[in-house]
Amino acid sequence: MRKKILTLTISVILFFAVVIFGVATLFVVDDVSLYFLDNSSVGLNYRDRVQKEIEEICLGKNILFLKEDSVMKVFDDDAYVRATSVRKVYPNKIVVYAEEVREIFAVRGVNGYFMFDKDGVLLSESKENVNRADGHTNIVLEGFAFDGTTFTDEKAFATVKEIYAVLNDLFDGARTNVSFISWIKPTSSGKDDYFEIGTQEGVLMRMSDPFTDTKKKIEGMVSMYKTLDTQELLYGVIDAFHSKTDGSLKITYTSRYGDVKSF
């Protein structure tokens, strides 16, 4: 009887040992796939580096006990790469989706520029306003409250994001045509505030009451901009404002000589 019990016990132990060994072997990560949305040649270098770092963390580890947070930490030290998701594909594969973060805005500082993405996330500091991905300039923001880390006037920066999104769509890339966006406050009354948008060619777009009908005003100014000839693009001002008479939206272009076009 004792012999049968011993034999049964050994069989059970061997069975669980085989199961545990099988599970341990089956669920060992041997495949790491990184789907990286890169927008530049610089992004290719990010992708290769991140792939290697993720493999060091995951390969040979048991997928059951591997935490997604440990993979996400790879992205903590570089603001220019961002993970969008990490997935376990059983029994032995890790899939990571990530993207390159692009510089869009620049703010002048004491020693150069602070670089931001389109959402206002601080990426780095640079001595020059040169986009690290393509070598062109970023859109300089002027007059917006900034505490060294983030924009403190949420309403103003939300408007900047809206302006950028519309310009980016209409120009097929806002940085190609826009050099700066300034928030001008000529008096203590917020009613007198306006935004200036400088173009690469030279013509200035000026938007009164910038927090009202922002999208319509930008679309109207760009429509006017696209009617100008080569000489007109070098000088003059495109204004977007509401008529004091009937409240309707007005778009005008004033040339360097004082001639006015209405749109």
NUKOL-414865 format. One record per residue (C-alpha): z negated, x negated, y negated; residue number from 1; residue in one letter. Coordinates in steps of 0.02 Angstrom, whole numbers, plus 50000, padded with zeros to 5 digits. Example, Ala and Ser with C-alpha at 12.3 -4.5 7.8 and 13.67 -1.06 7.14 Angstrom:
REM residues 2
@w:49610; u:49385; v:50225; pos:1; code:A
@w:49643; u:49316; v:50053; pos:2; code:S
REM end
This chain:
REM residues 263
@w:50000; u:50000; v:50000; pos:1; code:M
@w:49952; u:49861; v:49882; pos:2; code:R
@w:50112; u:49771; v:49926; pos:3; code:K
@w:50215; u:49924; v:49880; pos:4; code:K
@w:50124; u:49942; v:49715; pos:5; code:I
@w:50150; u:49759; v:49675; pos:6; code:L
@w:50333; u:49772; v:49720; pos:7; code:T
@w:50352; u:49927; v:49611; pos:8; code:L
@w:50262; u:49844; v:49466; pos:9; code:T
@w:50373; u:49690; v:49477; pos:10; code:I
@w:50527; u:49802; v:49484; pos:11; code:S
@w:50473; u:49896; v:49328; pos:12; code:V
@w:50437; u:49734; v:49236; pos:13; code:I
@w:50606; u:49663; v:49287; pos:14; code:L
@w:50692; u:49824; v:49234; pos:15; code:F
@w:50616; u:49821; v:49060; pos:16; code:F
@w:50650; u:49635; v:49046; pos:17; code:A
@w:50833; u:49666; v:49083; pos:18; code:V
@w:50837; u:49811; v:48960; pos:19; code:V
@w:50753; u:49709; v:48823; pos:20; code:I
@w:50868; u:49561; v:48856; pos:21; code:F
@w:51018; u:49674; v:48853; pos:22; code:G
@w:50966; u:49757; v:48691; pos:23; code:V
@w:50927; u:49590; v:48612; pos:24; code:A
@w:51098; u:49524; v:48661; pos:25; code:T
@w:51197; u:49680; v:48622; pos:26; code:L
@w:51126; u:49702; v:48447; pos:27; code:F
@w:51146; u:49523; v:48388; pos:28; code:V
@w:51253; u:49518; v:48230; pos:29; code:V
@w:51412; u:49420; v:48262; pos:30; code:D
@w:51526; u:49498; v:48130; pos:31; code:D
@w:51503; u:49506; v:47941; pos:32; code:V
@w:51637; u:49592; v:47837; pos:33; code:S
@w:51635; u:49578; v:47648; pos:34; code:L
@w:51748; u:49696; v:47549; pos:35; code:Y
@w:51750; u:49618; v:47376; pos:36; code:F
@w:51838; u:49695; v:47228; pos:37; code:L
@w:51886; u:49544; v:47125; pos:38; code:D
@w:51981; u:49558; v:46961; pos:39; code:N
@w:52021; u:49375; v:46931; pos:40; code:S
@w:52046; u:49205; v:47010; pos:41; code:S
@w:51864; u:49169; v:46967; pos:42; code:V
@w:51817; u:49317; v:47075; pos:43; code:G
@w:51896; u:49233; v:47227; pos:44; code:L
@w:51768; u:49093; v:47213; pos:45; code:N
@w:51628; u:49221; v:47203; pos:46; code:Y
@w:51693; u:49307; v:47358; pos:47; code:R
@w:51698; u:49149; v:47463; pos:48; code:D
@w:51524; u:49096; v:47410; pos:49; code:R
@w:51447; u:49267; v:47440; pos:50; code:V
@w:51530; u:49280; v:47611; pos:51; code:Q
@w:51449; u:49117; v:47666; pos:52; code:K
@w:51277; u:49166; v:47600; pos:53; code:E
@w:51282; u:49335; v:47687; pos:54; code:I
@w:51335; u:49253; v:47851; pos:55; code:E
@w:51187; u:49133; v:47841; pos:56; code:E
@w:51069; u:49281; v:47825; pos:57; code:I
@w:51147; u:49395; v:47956; pos:58; code:C
@w:51235; u:49300; v:48095; pos:59; code:L
@w:51130; u:49284; v:48252; pos:60; code:G
@w:50999; u:49409; v:48192; pos:61; code:K
@w:50954; u:49570; v:48279; pos:62; code:N
@w:51036; u:49711; v:48183; pos:63; code:I
@w:50893; u:49829; v:48224; pos:64; code:L
@w:50770; u:49725; v:48126; pos:65; code:F
@w:50885; u:49659; v:47990; pos:66; code:L
@w:50843; u:49737; v:47821; pos:67; code:K
@w:50979; u:49783; v:47697; pos:68; code:E
@w:50867; u:49718; v:47557; pos:69; code:D
@w:50880; u:49541; v:47625; pos:70; code:S
@w:51069; u:49552; v:47604; pos:71; code:V
@w:51058; u:49628; v:47430; pos:72; code:M
@w:50954; u:49478; v:47372; pos:73; code:K
@w:51111; u:49371; v:47383; pos:74; code:V
@w:51169; u:49457; v:47224; pos:75; code:F
@w:51007; u:49435; v:47125; pos:76; code:D
@w:51047; u:49263; v:47055; pos:77; code:D
@w:51220; u:49295; v:46986; pos:78; code:D
@w:51253; u:49434; v:46861; pos:79; code:A
@w:51440; u:49419; v:46889; pos:80; code:Y
@w:51437; u:49489; v:47066; pos:81; code:V
@w:51362; u:49657; v:47111; pos:82; code:R
@w:51337; u:49740; v:47281; pos:83; code:A
@w:51383; u:49924; v:47289; pos:84; code:T
@w:51324; u:49954; v:47468; pos:85; code:S
@w:51269; u:49871; v:47631; pos:86; code:V
@w:51300; u:49959; v:47798; pos:87; code:R
@w:51253; u:49923; v:47977; pos:88; code:K
@w:51392; u:49960; v:48100; pos:89; code:V
@w:51313; u:49965; v:48272; pos:90; code:Y
@w:51298; u:49873; v:48382; pos:91; code:P
@w:51332; u:49705; v:48297; pos:92; code:N
@w:51421; u:49716; v:48129; pos:93; code:K
@w:51366; u:49709; v:47946; pos:94; code:I
@w:51482; u:49777; v:47812; pos:95; code:V
@w:51453; u:49736; v:47628; pos:96; code:V
@w:51545; u:49811; v:47480; pos:97; code:Y
@w:51535; u:49713; v:47318; pos:98; code:A
@w:51628; u:49687; v:47155; pos:99; code:E
@w:51655; u:49561; v:47018; pos:100; code:E
@w:51573; u:49609; v:46854; pos:101; code:V
@w:51684; u:49581; v:46702; pos:102; code:R
@w:51635; u:49528; v:46527; pos:103; code:E
@w:51690; u:49655; v:46397; pos:104; code:I
@w:51578; u:49640; v:46243; pos:105; code:F
@w:51507; u:49493; v:46146; pos:106; code:A
@w:51366; u:49487; v:46018; pos:107; code:V
@w:51345; u:49339; v:45902; pos:108; code:R
@w:51184; u:49243; v:45924; pos:109; code:G
@w:51107; u:49089; v:45844; pos:110; code:V
@w:51187; u:48970; v:45969; pos:111; code:N
@w:51344; u:49065; v:46014; pos:112; code:G
@w:51371; u:49233; v:46099; pos:113; code:Y
@w:51284; u:49350; v:46219; pos:114; code:F
@w:51408; u:49421; v:46345; pos:115; code:M
@w:51395; u:49599; v:46413; pos:116; code:F
@w:51485; u:49708; v:46538; pos:117; code:D
@w:51556; u:49879; v:46493; pos:118; code:K
@w:51387; u:49962; v:46523; pos:119; code:D
@w:51291; u:49846; v:46407; pos:120; code:G
@w:51214; u:49739; v:46544; pos:121; code:V
@w:51181; u:49561; v:46483; pos:122; code:L
@w:51278; u:49437; v:46590; pos:123; code:L
@w:51258; u:49268; v:46507; pos:124; code:S
@w:51258; u:49165; v:46347; pos:125; code:E
@w:51406; u:49060; v:46291; pos:126; code:S
@w:51442; u:48943; v:46146; pos:127; code:K
@w:51611; u:49024; v:46121; pos:128; code:E
@w:51679; u:49199; v:46136; pos:129; code:N
@w:51788; u:49160; v:46286; pos:130; code:V
@w:51798; u:49276; v:46435; pos:131; code:N
@w:51758; u:49173; v:46589; pos:132; code:R
@w:51880; u:49270; v:46698; pos:133; code:A
@w:52039; u:49262; v:46594; pos:134; code:D
@w:52004; u:49146; v:46446; pos:135; code:G
@w:52036; u:49279; v:46313; pos:136; code:H
@w:51909; u:49343; v:46187; pos:137; code:T
@w:51788; u:49485; v:46219; pos:138; code:N
@w:51763; u:49629; v:46098; pos:139; code:I
@w:51633; u:49576; v:45969; pos:140; code:V
@w:51501; u:49707; v:45928; pos:141; code:L
@w:51425; u:49700; v:45753; pos:142; code:E
@w:51283; u:49799; v:45675; pos:143; code:G
@w:51213; u:49871; v:45837; pos:144; code:F
@w:51026; u:49855; v:45869; pos:145; code:A
@w:50999; u:49721; v:45999; pos:146; code:F
@w:50832; u:49649; v:46057; pos:147; code:D
@w:50900; u:49495; v:46145; pos:148; code:G
@w:50919; u:49585; v:46312; pos:149; code:T
@w:50989; u:49758; v:46283; pos:150; code:T
@w:51051; u:49878; v:46149; pos:151; code:F
@w:50904; u:49977; v:46082; pos:152; code:T
@w:50999; u:50118; v:45998; pos:153; code:D
@w:51058; u:50214; v:46151; pos:154; code:E
@w:51158; u:50341; v:46051; pos:155; code:K
@w:51257; u:50208; v:45960; pos:156; code:A
@w:51296; u:50108; v:46115; pos:157; code:F
@w:51341; u:50265; v:46212; pos:158; code:A
@w:51472; u:50295; v:46077; pos:159; code:T
@w:51533; u:50116; v:46094; pos:160; code:V
@w:51557; u:50145; v:46281; pos:161; code:K
@w:51654; u:50304; v:46246; pos:162; code:E
@w:51763; u:50214; v:46119; pos:163; code:I
@w:51796; u:50074; v:46241; pos:164; code:Y
@w:51839; u:50193; v:46384; pos:165; code:A
@w:51965; u:50288; v:46279; pos:166; code:V
@w:52042; u:50131; v:46204; pos:167; code:L
@w:52050; u:50049; v:46375; pos:168; code:N
@w:52147; u:50196; v:46441; pos:169; code:D
@w:52265; u:50217; v:46293; pos:170; code:L
@w:52301; u:50031; v:46273; pos:171; code:F
@w:52300; u:49994; v:46459; pos:172; code:D
@w:52162; u:49867; v:46425; pos:173; code:G
@w:52060; u:49878; v:46265; pos:174; code:A
@w:52030; u:49690; v:46247; pos:175; code:R
@w:52217; u:49663; v:46228; pos:176; code:T
@w:52219; u:49758; v:46063; pos:177; code:N
@w:52039; u:49764; v:45999; pos:178; code:V
@w:51946; u:49616; v:45925; pos:179; code:S
@w:51785; u:49696; v:45861; pos:180; code:F
@w:51687; u:49858; v:45838; pos:181; code:I
@w:51566; u:49866; v:45691; pos:182; code:S
@w:51434; u:49994; v:45646; pos:183; code:W
@w:51430; u:50003; v:45456; pos:184; code:I
@w:51279; u:50080; v:45366; pos:185; code:K
@w:51317; u:50077; v:45179; pos:186; code:P
@w:51169; u:50186; v:45128; pos:187; code:T
@w:51002; u:50244; v:45198; pos:188; code:S
@w:51082; u:50409; v:45247; pos:189; code:S
@w:51152; u:50416; v:45423; pos:190; code:G
@w:51285; u:50537; v:45360; pos:191; code:K
@w:51372; u:50390; v:45275; pos:192; code:D
@w:51381; u:50282; v:45432; pos:193; code:D
@w:51551; u:50238; v:45501; pos:194; code:Y
@w:51628; u:50127; v:45635; pos:195; code:F
@w:51762; u:49998; v:45604; pos:196; code:E
@w:51875; u:49944; v:45746; pos:197; code:I
@w:51973; u:49786; v:45715; pos:198; code:G
@w:52139; u:49761; v:45803; pos:199; code:T
@w:52211; u:49596; v:45859; pos:200; code:Q
@w:52362; u:49620; v:45745; pos:201; code:E
@w:52259; u:49652; v:45588; pos:202; code:G
@w:52261; u:49838; v:45549; pos:203; code:V
@w:52086; u:49914; v:45537; pos:204; code:L
@w:52032; u:50080; v:45614; pos:205; code:M
@w:51891; u:50167; v:45521; pos:206; code:R
@w:51799; u:50315; v:45597; pos:207; code:M
@w:51683; u:50419; v:45488; pos:208; code:S
@w:51542; u:50521; v:45568; pos:209; code:D
@w:51570; u:50421; v:45729; pos:210; code:P
@w:51453; u:50524; v:45837; pos:211; code:F
@w:51556; u:50684; v:45816; pos:212; code:T
@w:51724; u:50714; v:45902; pos:213; code:D
@w:51730; u:50530; v:45950; pos:214; code:T
@w:51864; u:50547; v:46082; pos:215; code:K
@w:51978; u:50653; v:45972; pos:216; code:K
@w:51962; u:50530; v:45829; pos:217; code:K
@w:52002; u:50380; v:45937; pos:218; code:I
@w:52151; u:50468; v:46014; pos:219; code:E
@w:52215; u:50517; v:45840; pos:220; code:G
@w:52195; u:50340; v:45771; pos:221; code:M
@w:52285; u:50264; v:45920; pos:222; code:V
@w:52426; u:50391; v:45903; pos:223; code:S
@w:52444; u:50339; v:45720; pos:224; code:M
@w:52433; u:50155; v:45769; pos:225; code:Y
@w:52579; u:50176; v:45889; pos:226; code:K
@w:52691; u:50245; v:45750; pos:227; code:T
@w:52669; u:50090; v:45640; pos:228; code:L
@w:52802; u:49957; v:45627; pos:229; code:D
@w:52771; u:49772; v:45648; pos:230; code:T
@w:52729; u:49740; v:45465; pos:231; code:Q
@w:52615; u:49891; v:45451; pos:232; code:E
@w:52514; u:49831; v:45601; pos:233; code:L
@w:52467; u:49673; v:45508; pos:234; code:L
@w:52377; u:49759; v:45364; pos:235; code:Y
@w:52306; u:49924; v:45307; pos:236; code:G
@w:52178; u:50050; v:45368; pos:237; code:V
@w:52187; u:50197; v:45487; pos:238; code:I
@w:52053; u:50326; v:45443; pos:239; code:D
@w:51985; u:50467; v:45551; pos:240; code:A
@w:51876; u:50595; v:45462; pos:241; code:F
@w:51841; u:50780; v:45444; pos:242; code:H
@w:51912; u:50867; v:45290; pos:243; code:S
@w:51780; u:50920; v:45165; pos:244; code:K
@w:51887; u:51072; v:45126; pos:245; code:T
@w:51910; u:51154; v:45296; pos:246; code:D
@w:51823; u:51034; v:45418; pos:247; code:G
@w:51984; u:50993; v:45510; pos:248; code:S
@w:52012; u:50820; v:45584; pos:249; code:L
@w:52121; u:50708; v:45477; pos:250; code:K
@w:52206; u:50545; v:45527; pos:251; code:I
@w:52283; u:50438; v:45389; pos:252; code:T
@w:52356; u:50265; v:45370; pos:253; code:Y
@w:52340; u:50176; v:45203; pos:254; code:T
@w:52453; u:50024; v:45182; pos:255; code:S
@w:52409; u:49866; v:45089; pos:256; code:R
@w:52505; u:49938; v:44941; pos:257; code:Y
@w:52409; u:50101; v:44938; pos:258; code:G
@w:52542; u:50209; v:45022; pos:259; code:D
@w:52466; u:50344; v:45131; pos:260; code:V
@w:52533; u:50421; v:45293; pos:261; code:K
@w:52453; u:50573; v:45372; pos:262; code:S
@w:52454; u:50616; v:45555; pos:263; code:F
REM end
